[in-house]
Every structure is written in C-alpha cells, then in structure tokens.
Amino acid sequence: MQNLSRHISFPRLLILGASSVIGSSWIYTNGIFFDKYGAGGEIFGFVLATFITVLASLSFAELSSIFPRSGGPVVYSYLAFGKRLGFATGWAILGAYLSALSFYVTASSMLLATLVPQISAGPGYTIAGAHVSLMELAIGVAFTLLIFALNVRGTKLTAGVQAVLFIGLVILGGALVVTGFTQGSVHNFWPAFSTGTDPWANVIRFVLPAMTFLTGWEVVTILAEEAAMPPRKIGKAVVGAILLAASYYIVVLLASAWVYPWQKTAKFSMGSIKAYTEAGFPLLGTAAYLIAFLGLLTSFIGLFTAAPRLILSLSRAGLLPQQFAKINEKHNTPVNATILVLVFAVGFGWLGKGAMTYFLDLGGFFVAMAWAITAMALWRIRRDYPTLQGGFRLKRLWPSMLGGLLAVTIAIGTLYPKSPVALAWPTEYIMLAVWIGLGLLFYWLGRKEHQPADTALHHLLGDEEFKRLRDVEKK
C-alpha cells in the first residue's frame, strides 16, 4: 500500500488547519444572523461552539499523535469499533466537507455577482426560492476546477499557497479590528439582543451553524501522514488551529458590531461588508469583501485537500473501491479520490445559493456525529491499549468525553423537529436521507472488497504503526 510523503512543517500544518476553518460567508451572512439571533446570539454562540469544539478536538489531538496517518478519524474509529463505525465516521466528515465545498461552488460566483450583477441575471433555474443563472453555475464550476487542479499537484504547493493567503487574512482582519474598536462604540453592540427575545435560546440556536463555520480543523489529523514533525506536535496543531480560527471569527465580528449599529447591519444582505462602508470606511468595506474572497479560497483549498484523504483512508480499509487508494507518483496525491470529490462538489453545487443554509445545517450535524464517535474511540482505545502513547496525552478523559456528549446531544437535537437546532422540514431531512442512502449504497457496493480486520488495519496504519500496535498487544 502506497504511503504519502512527509513534508508539511508545524507552522504550515497549523495554518492549513486554521485557514481551512476560516471560510467566506461568515463575514457577510452576519447580517442574516444578526437579524435572526441578534449580534449577541451570533458572537456568544461562536464562543459556546468554540468551547464545545475544543473539548471535542481533544480526542482527535491525542489520537492523531498516536496514529499520524491519512484519514485520521477513519483510522481511530475503525480500530476502536470496526468497519461499520469506521465507515460511518469517514462518511460523516466527508459529508460535512462536501456540504462546505458545495456551498463554495455557489459562494464563489455569488461574491463576484456583488461586483458584476449581470452574473446573476440571464437564463437559469430556481431552487428553494433562489434563482441560479447558468452564468453563476459556470463560474462556480470553473472556480472548482481551478481548486481541483491546484490540489492535484500536492500538499507542498497547497500548503505554500495557504500560508500566503492566511497572511493576507490576518492583515485585512487586523485593519477591521483596529478601526472597529477605535472608531466605533459599545452602544452599537449593546444591547446585543432584540427586545422581547430569549438571549440564551438565540445563543443555542446559533451553535449548529457555528459548528459548521468551525469545521475544518480536522484537516490537521487527516493530513497527519504528511506532517514532518514529532507526533505530539500534531496534537498541539489540532487545538491551536481551532483557537486561532475561532478568535479570528469572534474578534472580527465583534469589531463589525462595534463600528456600526448591529440592528442596521441586520438589514444588509452583505453584512460587515456593507456595515463598514456605511460607517464611513469604504476601503474597509472592500477589505471585508477581500476577507470573504480569501476565506473562500483558503477553506475551499483546505477542505478539497482533506476530503480525498478521507476517501483514500476508507479505500485502504477496503470500505470503498481500491482504485480510490491510488496515489499519483509524480505529485504524491490520491488522484482518483480527488476526482471523486470534484464530482460530488459540482454535483451538489448546482443546487445554488438557495441551498446554502441547508449545507451549513447538515454540515453541523455530520461533524457533531463524527466528533462524538471519535471521543468514544479514544475511550475504547485507551481501554484496549492502555500503554499506547504518542506524546500528546490527556491527563483526564472527561473533557474529551464531555465534548463528545455535547456534540451528540446537538446532533440528536437536529433530528427532533421542535428543538431550537432542528433541521428544516422537509428539505434538510431529505438531503440528510440522500447522503445516508449514498453511504449505504457505497458500503454495499464495496462489500466484496471488505478485508479481514488485521489486513484493513495494516493498510490503514502502515507497516511501522501496525507493528507498534502488535508489539503493544503482546506486552
């Protein structure tokens, strides 16, 4: 079984993780979310979601330092629970990443349409009450093909591109923050909730979309096989990527609520982009637009890098056809898996901007389930292999288990129609059923390739890690 080469340094792995989280829509959809939940609902919802995410990530951090292999969560859950939950974990995270990638197919053309409105005009079709022009779709597909071409050339190139784009995000975000807090007022932000609303309920309601906005740090564990560093540093990069990205979200959003009354921003379709312009800083409105564009690029590139490696891992375990385990010798990339991600992203992306909220909500459900399973996997692996260590080790398991419990509680809550985080009936339930159905179909079609547990683990872990696991068992 072919292995991927190690060439990603710690700073670049940290940046890959953080930049994969920082996406596009948060900087302009905050107008929509301010309207629905208040500025406090979104900002404090992000704080709560960050707390849950960090707790859930602790299991990933420890396990990635023990098993620095491509596909991370697939490896952990397969070892802990076998092929069914191994497949379910990989398919869930893949669903979250493809939800985001499908979102970006639409978002790329939507951003350009704010500058050139003619892009949204002309012939097309309507889905979920939103018109999708053929020009929008063509631009989104072309943009996706560009990201695909970049990823085919390998993580050495993508990591370098991400580092440059991330520096741009930091510079632009810093300009918004400094201006927002020095030129704005606390009275623009407070009171942070609309009169007559339940603040706590609004914070809770935003947790699900916030968890989707925070998705992407798993990239660190999924790319672990390509990390050129001691395994314990991979665990540190997991937590560090979340804190870096979440801090960026929270501080920039708070600054945009500080610089201009959030109740007025709630009426803008382009959120912070319009808010800074209306506050008398048109150049910073342009900067917010550039943040949206750069964030789209970084998240698009990062998730498009990670998704094929999930497929690679599932294929190594014999849970998907073996051709998806093929690695291109020139660029050292899982080329067939990358092509499959392209097909999925474009295939779902045609749903257009009317489905953007659907993608966000479903992504939150998928990652919550995957985080919960991985937390349980750490408990199981600790129980079965008590002496197995990788350098990053939690002193207590309860924070990780609490993160998993909170994640699964939210996931279950999305399926209960009357809960604050319920999926939208019936569209999001239908989309969820379609993805689960596709997973069952792929699992069933690949059943002839399912391997004995030892063989699958050997392929998942590689020669060195598999030997270490067997040595631990003998002791």
Salt bridges, closest charged atoms under 4 A:
GLU62 OE2 - ARG382 NE 2.76
GLU62 OE2 - ARG393 NH1 3.75
GLU136 OE2 - LYS353 NZ 2.98
GLU225 OE1 - ARG69 NH1 3.51
GLU225 OE1 - ARG316 NH1 2.80
GLU226 OE2 - ARG309 NE 2.76
GLU278 OE2 - LYS274 NZ 3.28
ASP384 OD2 - ARG380 NE 3.45
ASP384 OD1 - ARG383 NE 3.01
ASP454 OD1 - ARG470 NH2 2.34
ASP463 OD1 - HIS458 NE2 2.74
GLU465 OE1 - ARG468 NH2 2.79
ASP471 OD2 - LYS467 NZ 3.20
GLU473 OE1 - ARG470 NH1 2.54
